[in-house]
Amino acid sequence: MNHVGVRFGEELESRSFAFVDFPTFDFCGFFRDWNAFFESSAKFDYGVPPGELSGYHPFRSERAVSASVSDPKEFFHYFRGGNCPPQLRAVADVLFDACSALALQVAERLDVHSNDEVSLRAMVANSSSLLLRVIRYLPMADLENFAETHTDIDLFTVIPAIKGRKLVVEQANSPGVIIENIEGAAVILAGEMLESKTMGRIKAAKHRVLGAAEQTMSVVFFVNPSPEVIVGGVSAGEMVAQRLAEMKSRF
């Protein structure tokens, strides 16, 4: 059972990120199996048509909004029940469901601090847009200037594993917090939709990944409401579509 502490909302409000418990999961096996997929030519059978998300995204196919160059990574997007290599579907579903259950608890805890008539829990529970991203990063000699600082467009992002690479979360009045090698816990990053929904009370987390001398892998879970849900006067679908247009360097 995941545990989201009673002070979770206060932590997210003060730092834009927080730690929560995460159930035991074989991340070593998960990354081993996905790395084998990324090493194979079969990944190109799962290419993504322009304007869509589900499937394989090759190296240098995405860049942060403020970046002049694309990110040195390739990744696979998986929606529950969507496009996925058959040998990886079972393990992807297990992790997807664990992240989804945690997202519901996070939403419930945040609802305690909100008077909004449309609850975050309802947004998450009824969403068709929850997204698991499996990432493989290239090794980089320039460890500090690996990726640009950015914010995520979603309600919040669940990062259930960080190994071999560092995540920096910027803070308003102090040096950025470096997060690395977490086990048995997940990092929750506030997104732009959550900032909009809370009218700025919770700020979107400004963060970036630092480079590493070796190839590494990661996995994140983006908690988006369904496209038709209105956030800050705009549909979630419109917000995501606009961000994709800004980020996709190959379109």
C-alpha positions as CSV (number, residue, x, y, z in Angstrom):
1,M,0.0,0.0,0.0
2,N,1.4,3.4,-0.9
3,H,1.5,6.0,1.8
4,V,1.1,9.7,1.2
5,G,1.8,11.6,4.5
6,V,-0.6,14.1,6.0
7,R,2.0,16.9,5.4
8,F,2.3,16.0,1.7
9,G,0.3,19.0,0.5
10,E,2.4,21.4,2.6
11,E,5.6,19.9,1.2
12,L,4.4,20.2,-2.4
13,E,3.3,23.8,-1.7
14,S,6.6,24.8,-0.2
15,R,9.0,23.0,-2.5
16,S,7.0,21.9,-5.6
17,F,8.1,18.3,-5.0
18,A,7.7,15.7,-2.3
19,F,8.6,12.1,-1.5
20,V,6.1,9.3,-1.0
21,D,6.4,5.6,-0.3
22,F,6.4,3.3,-3.4
23,P,5.7,-0.5,-3.3
24,T,8.5,-3.0,-4.0
25,F,9.1,-3.4,-7.7
26,D,11.9,-5.1,-9.7
27,F,13.3,-2.0,-11.4
28,C,16.5,-3.8,-12.4
29,G,14.6,-6.4,-14.3
30,F,12.3,-3.8,-15.8
31,F,15.1,-1.7,-17.1
32,R,17.0,-4.8,-18.3
33,D,14.1,-6.0,-20.4
34,W,13.3,-2.5,-21.8
35,N,17.0,-1.9,-22.6
36,A,16.9,-5.1,-24.7
37,F,14.0,-3.7,-26.6
38,F,15.8,-0.4,-27.2
39,E,18.8,-2.3,-28.4
40,S,16.7,-4.1,-31.0
41,S,15.5,-3.0,-34.4
42,A,12.0,-4.0,-33.3
43,K,11.6,-0.6,-31.7
44,F,11.2,1.0,-35.1
45,D,8.0,-1.1,-35.6
46,Y,6.4,1.1,-32.9
47,G,7.1,4.5,-34.5
48,V,4.7,7.3,-33.6
49,P,2.7,9.1,-36.3
50,P,2.9,12.9,-36.2
51,G,0.6,14.4,-33.6
52,E,0.3,11.1,-31.6
53,L,2.0,9.9,-28.4
54,S,1.8,6.2,-28.0
55,G,4.8,4.2,-29.1
56,Y,8.6,4.6,-29.7
57,H,10.2,8.1,-29.9
58,P,13.8,8.0,-31.3
59,F,16.8,9.9,-30.0
60,R,16.7,13.6,-30.4
61,S,12.9,13.7,-31.1
62,E,12.1,16.0,-28.2
63,R,13.4,19.2,-26.7
64,A,12.5,21.3,-23.7
65,V,10.6,24.5,-24.7
66,S,13.5,26.8,-23.8
67,A,16.2,24.5,-25.3
68,S,18.0,25.1,-28.5
69,V,18.9,21.5,-29.0
70,S,17.0,18.2,-28.6
71,D,17.4,16.0,-25.6
72,P,19.9,13.1,-25.8
73,K,17.3,10.3,-25.1
74,E,15.0,7.9,-26.7
75,F,11.8,6.8,-25.0
76,F,8.6,4.8,-25.2
77,H,5.1,6.0,-24.3
78,Y,2.6,3.5,-22.9
79,F,-1.1,4.2,-22.2
80,R,-2.9,1.4,-20.3
81,G,-4.0,-1.1,-22.9
82,G,-2.3,0.7,-25.7
83,N,0.5,0.0,-28.1
84,C,3.3,-2.0,-26.4
85,P,5.8,-4.8,-27.3
86,P,4.0,-8.0,-26.2
87,Q,6.9,-9.3,-24.1
88,L,6.9,-6.1,-22.1
89,R,3.1,-5.5,-21.6
90,A,2.7,-7.5,-18.4
91,V,5.5,-5.7,-16.6
92,A,4.5,-2.3,-18.0
93,D,0.9,-2.9,-16.7
94,V,2.2,-3.8,-13.2
95,L,4.2,-0.6,-12.9
96,F,1.4,1.5,-14.6
97,D,-1.1,0.2,-12.1
98,A,1.2,0.9,-9.1
99,C,1.8,4.5,-10.4
100,S,-1.9,5.0,-11.1
101,A,-2.9,3.8,-7.5
102,L,-0.3,6.2,-6.1
103,A,-1.6,9.1,-8.3
104,L,-5.1,8.5,-6.8
105,Q,-3.8,8.8,-3.3
106,V,-1.8,11.9,-4.1
107,A,-4.9,13.5,-5.6
108,E,-7.0,12.6,-2.6
109,R,-4.5,14.2,-0.2
110,L,-4.4,17.4,-2.3
111,D,-8.2,17.5,-2.4
112,V,-8.1,17.9,1.4
113,H,-6.4,21.3,0.8
114,S,-8.8,22.4,-2.0
115,N,-12.3,23.8,-2.1
116,D,-12.6,23.2,-5.9
117,E,-15.9,21.6,-6.8
118,V,-14.1,19.4,-9.4
119,S,-11.9,17.1,-7.4
120,L,-8.4,16.1,-8.4
121,R,-9.3,12.5,-7.6
122,A,-12.1,12.6,-10.1
123,M,-9.8,14.0,-12.7
124,V,-7.3,11.2,-12.1
125,A,-9.8,8.3,-11.6
126,N,-11.6,9.1,-14.9
127,S,-8.6,10.0,-17.0
128,S,-7.8,8.2,-20.3
129,S,-4.5,10.1,-20.5
130,L,-2.3,8.7,-17.8
131,L,1.0,8.0,-19.4
132,L,4.0,5.8,-18.6
133,R,7.3,6.9,-20.2
134,V,10.3,4.6,-20.3
135,I,13.5,6.5,-21.1
136,R,17.0,5.6,-22.2
137,Y,19.6,8.4,-21.9
138,L,22.8,8.6,-23.9
139,P,26.1,9.0,-22.0
140,M,27.3,12.6,-22.0
141,A,30.8,14.1,-21.3
142,D,29.2,17.5,-20.3
143,L,27.4,16.3,-17.2
144,E,26.1,19.7,-16.1
145,N,24.7,20.9,-19.5
146,F,22.9,17.7,-20.3
147,A,19.3,19.0,-20.4
148,E,17.4,22.2,-20.0
149,T,15.4,23.2,-16.9
150,H,11.7,22.8,-17.6
151,T,8.3,22.2,-16.1
152,D,5.8,19.5,-16.9
153,I,2.4,20.4,-18.4
154,D,0.5,17.7,-16.4
155,L,-1.2,17.8,-13.0
156,F,1.8,16.1,-11.4
157,T,4.5,13.6,-12.4
158,V,5.4,10.4,-10.5
159,I,9.0,9.3,-10.7
160,P,9.2,5.9,-9.1
161,A,12.9,5.2,-9.8
162,I,16.1,7.3,-10.1
163,K,19.3,5.3,-10.5
164,G,22.7,6.3,-12.0
165,R,21.5,9.8,-12.8
166,K,20.7,13.0,-10.8
167,L,17.5,15.1,-10.9
168,V,17.8,18.8,-9.9
169,V,14.6,20.6,-8.7
170,E,15.1,24.4,-8.5
171,Q,14.0,26.3,-5.4
172,A,13.0,29.9,-5.2
173,N,15.3,31.2,-2.5
174,S,17.9,28.4,-2.2
175,P,20.1,26.2,-4.3
176,G,18.4,23.5,-6.3
177,V,17.8,20.2,-4.5
178,I,19.6,17.2,-6.1
179,I,17.8,13.9,-6.0
180,E,19.5,10.6,-6.8
181,N,19.3,6.9,-6.2
182,I,15.9,6.7,-4.5
183,E,14.7,3.3,-3.5
184,G,11.3,2.4,-2.0
185,A,10.0,5.9,-2.6
186,A,8.8,8.0,-5.5
187,V,9.2,11.7,-6.2
188,I,6.1,13.7,-7.0
189,L,6.7,16.8,-9.1
190,A,4.0,19.4,-9.4
191,G,2.9,20.3,-12.9
192,E,1.6,23.3,-14.7
193,M,-2.0,22.1,-14.7
194,L,-1.8,21.7,-10.9
195,E,-0.4,25.3,-10.6
196,S,-3.3,26.5,-12.7
197,K,-5.9,24.6,-10.7
198,T,-4.6,25.8,-7.4
199,M,-4.3,29.4,-8.7
200,G,-0.6,29.4,-8.1
201,R,-0.6,28.2,-4.6
202,I,1.3,25.1,-5.7
203,K,4.0,26.0,-8.3
204,A,5.1,23.7,-11.1
205,A,8.4,22.2,-10.3
206,K,11.3,23.5,-12.4
207,H,13.6,20.6,-12.9
208,R,16.3,19.1,-15.1
209,V,18.2,15.9,-15.4
210,L,22.0,15.9,-15.1
211,G,24.2,14.0,-17.5
212,A,26.1,10.8,-16.6
213,A,29.2,9.2,-18.0
214,E,27.4,6.0,-18.8
215,Q,24.1,5.1,-20.5
216,T,21.2,5.1,-18.0
217,M,17.5,4.5,-18.0
218,S,14.6,6.0,-16.1
219,V,10.8,5.8,-16.0
220,V,8.2,8.5,-15.2
221,F,4.4,8.6,-15.0
222,F,2.6,11.7,-16.2
223,V,-0.7,12.3,-14.5
224,N,-2.9,14.1,-17.1
225,P,-6.7,14.6,-16.9
226,S,-8.7,13.4,-19.9
227,P,-8.5,15.8,-22.9
228,E,-12.0,17.3,-22.4
229,V,-11.4,18.3,-18.8
230,I,-11.1,22.1,-18.4
231,V,-8.2,23.4,-16.4
232,G,-7.8,27.2,-15.9
233,G,-10.4,27.9,-18.7
234,V,-8.6,25.7,-21.3
235,S,-9.1,22.0,-22.1
236,A,-6.3,19.7,-21.0
237,G,-6.2,18.3,-24.5
238,E,-5.5,21.8,-25.9
239,M,-2.8,22.4,-23.3
240,V,-1.0,19.1,-24.1
241,A,-1.3,19.6,-27.9
242,Q,0.2,23.1,-27.6
243,R,3.1,21.8,-25.5
244,L,3.8,18.9,-27.9
245,A,3.9,21.3,-30.8
246,E,6.5,23.4,-28.9
247,M,8.6,20.3,-27.9
248,K,8.7,18.0,-30.9
249,S,11.8,18.9,-32.8
250,R,11.0,16.6,-35.8
251,F,7.5,17.9,-36.6
